[in-house]
Amino acid sequence: MTQRCGFIALIGEPNAGKSTLLNQMVGAKVSIVTHKVQTTRARIRGIAIEGESQLVFVDTPGLFRPRRRLDRAMVSAAWSGAADADLVLFLVEAHRGITEGVQAILDGFLEHIPSGTRISLVINKIDKVKSENLLLLTSELNNIYNFENTFMISAEKAYGVESLKTWLAAELPFGPWHYPEDQIADAPLRQIAAEITREKLTLRLHQELPYQLTVETENWVERKDGSVRIDQLIYVMRDGHKGILLGPKGATIKGVSMDARKELEAFLDRKVHLFLQIKVRPNWLEESARYDEIGLNFRDGD
């Protein structure tokens, strides 16, 4: 057999560039990207083909010190994604170096990842530092942990991404592909649609509010003319949040809806009728059904 297939987990601190790298590898946007930390909540699988190899990338939530149930469930999903993978890529931001968070992840390898797991170091955002600083950081990190390989990339600018992809393709185990050749993501369309809307909300809202809301696709109706009607619920924790989301004369939610609809139309390649409704649900962070919709295990937050 010449075909190869396997799972590659992307781990790192929030904002290390995991989602950007995933999208570059797949060649399409399957994981939402914003400038805010902790944007990715659940494990998102993106699928890429390189020669005879099918690469299944698992974009995990950023690893950080959890405070709430949702945080704990996200961190648990990240570690289990790494533990189950054939190959692990640990992303570190070149300009930030060995932060407290990076050190905490390095310390967590022994506790959370089975011995023998193949972990490679990926230093991202190399365009932000001088080459001598990169060499020093590489040396320091490899002295702390014996990485199988080290790659230097800029996921945003696609520097070094192709050589990393080529190496990964040659290292995956032999075996049949898990997905059809034209599939680029392993997530229900309803969930991807909800994530697209959540991204647009995150980009327009400030401070803590994006972390206190969630989006669910309530209805998905295929119409006879080939278009689709999508009804989504945005759950917020307080009445005041609802007012912020609506904005002056409903301008904020209209803008979010328009941005999300455009991206959904591009992703689905057809006309989309998107309807958003805001609901106040003070305890959504403690409801298991909300976690099911996100793709997280509620009990992992205990």
C-alpha positions in Angstrom: 0.0 0.0 0.0 1.3 3.5 -0.9 -1.4 5.5 0.8 -0.8 7.1 4.1 -3.2 8.7 6.6 -3.0 10.0 10.1 -3.9 12.6 12.7 -1.7 15.7 13.4 -2.5 17.7 16.5 -1.7 21.4 16.7 -1.1 22.5 20.2 0.2 25.7 21.8 -0.8 28.8 23.7 -3.9 30.8 22.7 -3.1 32.9 19.6 0.0 30.9 18.6 -1.3 30.6 15.1 -2.8 27.1 15.1 -6.0 28.0 13.2 -4.0 30.0 10.7 -1.7 27.1 10.1 -4.6 24.7 9.7 -6.3 26.9 7.2 -3.0 27.2 5.2 -2.5 23.5 5.2 -6.1 22.8 4.0 -6.1 25.6 1.5 -9.5 26.9 2.8 -10.9 28.4 5.9 -12.2 25.7 8.2 -11.2 27.1 11.6 -12.1 30.6 12.7 -9.3 33.1 13.2 -9.4 36.4 15.1 -6.8 38.5 16.9 -8.4 37.6 20.3 -7.2 34.7 22.4 -9.1 31.5 23.0 -11.1 31.8 19.8 -11.0 28.1 19.0 -13.2 26.2 21.6 -13.5 22.7 20.3 -11.3 20.4 18.3 -11.7 21.2 14.6 -10.5 18.7 12.1 -9.2 20.0 8.7 -8.2 17.6 6.0 -5.4 18.1 3.4 -4.0 15.9 0.7 -0.2 15.8 -0.1 0.7 13.2 -2.7 -0.5 9.8 -1.5 -1.0 11.1 2.0 -4.2 12.3 3.7 -3.3 14.7 6.6 -6.0 15.1 9.2 -5.1 18.2 11.2 -6.7 18.6 14.7 -6.8 22.3 15.7 -7.1 22.3 19.4 -8.1 25.1 21.8 -5.1 27.0 23.1 -3.6 25.7 26.3 -3.9 28.1 29.2 -4.7 28.2 32.9 -8.5 27.5 33.1 -10.8 29.4 35.3 -14.3 28.4 34.3 -16.0 25.1 33.4 -15.8 26.1 29.7 -12.1 26.8 30.0 -11.5 23.4 31.7 -13.4 21.6 29.0 -11.4 23.4 26.3 -8.0 22.6 27.9 -9.1 18.9 28.3 -10.1 18.8 24.6 -6.7 20.2 23.7 -4.6 17.6 25.7 -6.8 14.7 24.6 -6.4 15.8 20.9 -2.6 15.7 21.3 -2.6 12.4 23.2 -4.7 10.7 20.4 -2.6 12.0 17.5 0.0 10.2 15.3 2.1 13.4 15.2 2.0 16.5 17.4 3.1 20.0 16.4 3.9 22.4 19.3 3.5 26.0 18.0 5.5 28.7 19.8 5.4 32.4 18.8 8.9 33.5 17.8 8.6 37.0 19.2 7.3 35.9 22.6 9.6 33.0 23.2 9.4 30.8 26.3 6.6 32.4 28.1 5.0 31.1 31.4 2.4 29.5 29.2 4.9 27.8 26.9 6.8 26.5 30.0 3.5 25.1 31.4 2.8 23.2 28.2 6.3 21.8 28.2 5.8 20.7 31.8 2.4 19.1 30.8 3.9 16.8 28.1 4.9 14.2 30.6 1.5 14.3 32.4 -0.8 14.4 29.4 0.9 12.9 26.4 1.9 9.1 26.2 5.6 8.4 26.1 6.8 7.7 22.5 4.4 10.3 21.0 6.2 12.1 18.2 6.3 15.8 19.0 7.9 18.4 16.7 8.5 22.1 17.5 7.1 24.7 15.1 8.3 28.2 15.7 5.7 30.5 14.2 5.7 34.2 13.2 9.4 34.1 12.3 9.0 37.3 10.3 8.8 39.2 13.6 12.3 38.5 14.9 15.9 38.4 13.8 17.5 35.1 12.7 20.0 35.0 15.6 17.1 35.2 18.1 15.4 32.3 16.3 18.5 30.2 16.6 18.8 31.0 20.3 15.1 30.2 20.9 15.4 26.9 19.0 18.4 25.9 21.1 16.7 26.8 24.4 13.5 24.9 23.6 15.4 21.8 22.4 17.4 21.8 25.6 14.2 21.7 27.6 12.5 19.0 25.5 13.9 16.6 23.0 11.8 17.5 20.0 11.9 15.1 17.0 12.2 18.0 14.5 12.1 21.8 14.5 10.4 23.9 11.8 10.5 27.7 11.4 7.4 29.2 9.7 5.1 32.1 9.3 1.7 30.6 9.0 0.1 33.9 8.1 2.5 34.5 5.2 2.9 30.8 4.3 6.7 30.8 4.8 7.9 27.3 5.4 4.4 25.7 5.4 4.9 23.6 2.3 8.1 22.0 3.5 6.4 21.2 6.8 3.5 19.7 5.0 5.8 17.6 2.8 7.6 16.3 5.9 4.3 15.4 7.7 3.0 13.6 4.6 6.1 11.3 4.5 5.9 10.6 8.3 2.3 9.4 8.6 1.5 5.7 8.9 0.6 3.7 5.9 -3.1 3.0 5.7 -6.3 3.9 3.8 -7.7 7.4 3.8 -10.3 8.2 6.4 -12.2 10.7 4.3 -13.3 11.3 0.7 -10.7 13.1 -1.4 -12.8 16.3 -1.7 -13.7 16.7 2.0 -11.8 19.5 3.8 -13.4 19.4 7.3 -14.8 16.9 9.7 -17.5 18.9 11.4 -21.3 19.2 10.8 -22.2 22.1 8.5 -24.4 23.4 11.2 -21.5 23.7 13.6 -19.2 25.3 11.0 -22.0 27.8 10.3 -22.3 28.6 14.0 -18.6 29.1 14.2 -18.6 31.5 11.3 -21.2 33.7 13.0 -19.3 33.5 16.3 -16.1 34.7 14.5 -18.0 37.8 13.2 -19.3 38.5 16.6 -15.8 38.2 18.2 -14.3 40.6 15.6 -17.0 43.2 16.3 -17.3 43.0 20.1 -14.8 44.0 22.7 -13.2 42.8 25.9 -15.0 39.9 27.7 -18.3 39.7 25.8 -17.2 37.3 23.1 -16.2 34.8 25.8 -19.7 35.0 27.4 -21.7 34.1 24.4 -22.3 31.1 22.2 -23.9 30.5 18.8 -26.1 27.5 17.8 -27.6 26.6 14.5 -31.3 25.9 15.4 -32.7 25.2 11.9 -31.2 24.4 8.5 -33.8 24.3 5.7 -32.8 23.4 2.1 -35.0 25.4 -0.3 -36.3 24.4 -3.7 -34.4 27.2 -5.5 -31.1 25.7 -4.2 -30.6 28.3 -1.5 -30.6 27.5 2.2 -32.3 29.1 5.2 -30.2 29.1 8.4 -31.7 30.1 11.8 -29.2 30.7 14.6 -29.5 31.5 18.2 -27.0 33.6 20.0 -27.0 32.9 23.8 -25.8 35.7 26.1 -25.6 35.8 29.8 -27.2 39.2 30.6 -29.8 41.6 29.3 -27.1 44.3 28.9 -25.2 41.9 26.6 -28.2 41.7 24.3 -28.3 45.5 24.0 -24.6 45.6 23.1 -25.1 42.9 20.4 -28.0 44.7 18.9 -26.2 48.0 18.8 -27.7 51.4 17.9 -30.9 50.7 15.9 -29.8 47.1 15.5 -26.7 48.1 13.5 -24.3 45.7 15.2 -26.3 42.5 14.7 -27.1 43.6 11.1 -23.4 44.0 10.4 -22.6 40.6 11.9 -25.4 38.9 10.0 -24.3 40.5 6.7 -20.6 39.5 7.2 -21.6 35.9 8.3 -24.0 35.5 5.4 -21.3 36.5 2.9 -18.8 34.1 4.3 -21.4 31.3 4.4 -22.3 31.9 0.8 -18.7 31.7 -0.2 -18.2 28.5 1.9 -21.3 26.7 0.7 -21.2 28.2 -2.8 -24.9 29.1 -2.8 -27.3 31.7 -1.6 -27.9 31.8 2.1 -30.8 33.3 4.1 -29.4 33.9 7.6 -31.7 34.8 10.5 -30.1 35.6 13.9 -32.0 35.7 17.2 -30.5 36.8 20.6 -31.6 35.0 23.7 -30.6 35.8 27.3 -29.6 32.5 29.1 -27.7 33.4 32.3 -26.5 29.9 33.0 -25.6 28.6 29.5 -22.0 27.9 30.7 -23.4 25.3 33.1 -25.7 23.5 30.6 -24.4 20.3 29.0 -26.5 20.8 25.9 -24.5 23.9 25.1 -21.3 22.0 25.3 -22.7 19.3 23.0 -23.4 21.9 20.4 -19.9 23.3 20.6 -18.4 19.9 20.4 -17.0 19.7 24.0 -17.5 17.2 26.8 -19.4 18.9 29.6 -17.9 16.5 32.2 -14.4 17.6 31.2 -15.2 20.9 32.9 -15.7 19.3 36.3 
